[in-house]
């Protein structure tokens, strides 16, 4: 932690004037462990050994572990036809994942992109598969024509594992399309 703080302070000092701030170059090696890390704290309201008062404690190990490097390739396309958006996407992971695909879809609609966006009431369910290294999806999303639409979502991979599997999300770059009216 000291190393990260020192690097952060050094980068701040490199781009702005620093007055009265000393940055230590000392580093502390923190060993990697597969075991969950717990910290000992005093019960709420009592003084801890360091002399501070504890007001909140947390020892849960069920928290989501965010990692990088699970997703190695991804792409998607969006096209418009009368009264529908056509989505096609591809994702590849480093190995076989417990769950892989596209999640957190949001479709926004506007009469003019310069006038702002409203969330369109068109539900798009997550598109995922299980026990796979690659996943491809192609689907049509019915929408009323005569509007601009913006689609956003996340690429998603979750490792296999019983205890604290890693999860990675990568936000897709939104695409804006005009959907012509039918007729």
N, C-alpha and C positions, 0 to 999 in steps of 0.2 A: 504494500500500500504506500509505503514511503517513497518507493521508486516511482510509482505512478504520480504521486503528488509532486515529486521533484521534476519529473518530465513535464507535467502540466504547467508548473510555475515557470520552468525554463522557456516553454513555448510562449507563454504570456509575456515574459520579459523580452523575448526576441521581437515581438511585434508592437509593444507599447513601452513607454518609459516606466522604469521601476524605481521607486524611491523608498528606501528603508526596508526592502524585502531581501532576506538572505535565503538562498536555496542551498540545501545540503546535498552533496553528491553521494552520501551514504546510501547503500542499498541493503535490503534485508531479504534474504532468500526464504521463500515460503515453499516448503516441500509439497508436492502434489500427493493427494491421497484419494482413494476411491471411497473412503468412509465419509459419511455426513459429518460436518463440523458443527459442534455444539459449543456455545459459550455459557459459562456459569454466571448466573446473575442472582442477586439477592431477591427475596420476595418483594412484591410491590410495597413501596413506602419505607422499606428498610435500607440502611446504608450498605453499600457493597464494599468489598475489601479496599477499593480505590478511594472510598470516601464519598462517592456520588450516590444519589438516590435513584433507584430504579422505578420507573413508572409503567413500563410495559415490557413484556417478554414474549418471545416467539421461538418455539423449538420444532416447528413443523418441517417434515421432510417431503411433504406432498406438493411442494411448489413446482411450477413448470420450469424445467431447465432449458434455457435457450442456448443453442449452439450454432456454430457456423460450419460450413463445409459439408453438410449432408447433401445439399442440392448442387449438382455440378453443371447442369445444362437446363435451359428452359426457354420457351418462346410461346407467343400466342399471336393470333390474328383475329381481327374483328371486321366484319363487312356488313353492309346494310342492303336489304331488299325491301320491297313494299311491305310494310307492317311487321318487320322482324329484324333482329340483329342475329348475325351468324357468328358464333364463337368457335374457335378451334385453338387448342392449346396442347403443349408438350412439356413434360418435365422428366428429368433423369436424376437419380440419386447415386451416391457412391456405392451403395449396396442395396440389398433387399430391405425395404422399410416396412414397418407395421402398418403405416398409412401414408399415402402419397397422393397429391393432387392439387386442386384449386379451391380455395375457401374464402369466406368473408366477401362475397360478391355484393357490390353496391351499384345500382343503375340510377343515374341522375338524368333529368330531362330539362331542356330549356328551349324556349322559342328563339333565343339568341344567346350565344355563349357570353356575350358582353353584358347581359342583363342578369347574370347569376344562374344558379342551378337549384333545382328542387329534387329531393329523393323521389324517384318514380316508384309507384306502388306495384312493382313487378318482382315477385320473389324468384330468386335464382338460388336453388339449393347448392350446397357444396358438392363439388364433383371430385370424388376421391375413390381410390381403390385400396385394397389391403394386400400385404405380402408381395410387393412389386418393387422393381428397380426403376422401371419407366412407366409412364402413363400418358396416353393421348386421349383427348376428348374433343368431340365436335357436336355442337348442339345449336338449336335455333331458339331464340327468345322472342316470343310475340310481343310487339309493342305497337301503339298507334303511330301511324306515319304523320309527317308534317312537323317533326320536332328534331332537335339535336339531342343526341344521347351520349353520355360519358359512362364508360364501364371501368370499374376498378375492382381489384381482388388481390389475394395473396397466393403465391406459390407456397406449398406446405409439404413438409416431410417430418415424420416422426419415427425415430429409431425403434427397433424391436428391443425388448428388455422388460424385465419385471420390476426392477428397482430403478427409478428415475431415468427413464429413457429420454434422450435429447430430442428437442423439437426445433425446427427452423422454419421461419416465415420470411419470404422475400416479397415486398410489395411490387406489383406489376405497374408499369408505367401506363397511366390511363390513356385511352384513345377516344377521341371525339368524332362522332359520325352524324351525318344528316340522314334521317330515314324518310324517304319520300312517301307522300300519301298514296294510298292504293287508288287504283282507278284510272 
